[in-house]
Amino acid sequence: MTQFLKSREALLIAVIVALLALIASRFPAFIEPSNLSKVFNDTSPLILLAIGQTLVILTRCIDLSVAANLALTGMVCAMLNASMPGIPIPVILAIAVSMGAVMGAINGLLVWTLSIPPIVVTLGTMTIYRGIIFVISGGEWVNSHEMSAAFTGFPRAEVLGLPMLSWIAIIAVAMFLLVIARTPLGRAFYAVGGNPNAAVYTGLNVGRTQFWAFVISGTLAGLTGYLWVARYAVAYVDIAGGFELEVVAACVIGGISIAGGAGTILGTLLGALFLGIVKNALPVIGISPFWQLAISGSAIVIAVAFNARASRTKGRIILKRAEGTA
């Protein structure tokens, strides 16, 4: 218990509670359960993408193509539904997940087989995916009146008082908490990110592990692509433009080390919730939502500096212990 109270997760919980208390002091309605459930639902796409990004960053990589993956998958699903409204939702979901997984696999294969730096690969595929959206759509939008009621209704359908979009985010968090803690692949993510050289000596294939991290990230991005366009009932070229910055911010604020090998899914969830609360609170307190990007960028810089300082402190402690035993 004492160890948890000293963790980044405990600090984030305290910050979120303090933030909610501050907002509630001026606007009490903001912390009503019904409004908080809406805030969580609004944050669910960010949570889904941030989980995938967490796995990628744990392996010392980064995926800047997640928002473009989301946009391309969402546009394809919207165009399919507009042309063939009778396609069942399970088929749409399968197409979205498969497309996302393929795009993630392309990133992973380029990093694994050609040893291209992940930031270069994903910057390139991000631009390619955005270009493909423009080519297949001709720059035109797919609007709500062109989408079927079943297509737009799935993420909004309520189960036990929460929309399906929220439930999918909750299930994803629970599932990847188990994957990280209980499976060999989850442990491999940490091992590869913590010390790639040592991981090789233990029999782990670093490139293959990074490949699977990219596949999972792409799969979640593809799923979110359908959920995004269905929830907002619109698809266009610049869907989720710049959203990759918020995804990285959620991970870093949650304590995921850019250097790899450190962080938790719970921390990522809390980082995403922090950004979600800030984003929803800005209009309430009279600040333009366009400040969200500036806040996200500032949060990344502060969190990285905090992580670096914490790492240096741990390094000093280890050195002192080593000197004491020498």
Secondary structure, DSSP 8 states (H G I E B T S, - for coil): -HHHHTSHHHHHHHHHHHHHHHHHHH-GGGGSHHHHHHHHHHHHHHHHHHHHHHHHHHTT---TTHHHHHHHHHHHHHHHHHH-TTS-HHHHHHHHHHHHHHHHHHHHHHHHHH---HHHHHHHHHHHHHHHHHHHHTT--EEGGGS-HHHHHTTT-EETTEEHHHHHHHHHHHHHHHHHHHSHHHHHHHHHHH-HHHHHHTT--HHHHHHHHHHHHHHHHHHHHHHHHHHHTEE-TTTTTTHHHHHHHHHHHTT--TTSS---HHHHHHHHHHHHHHHHHHHHTT--TTHHHHHHHHHHHHHHHHHHHHHHHHHHHHHHHHHHH-
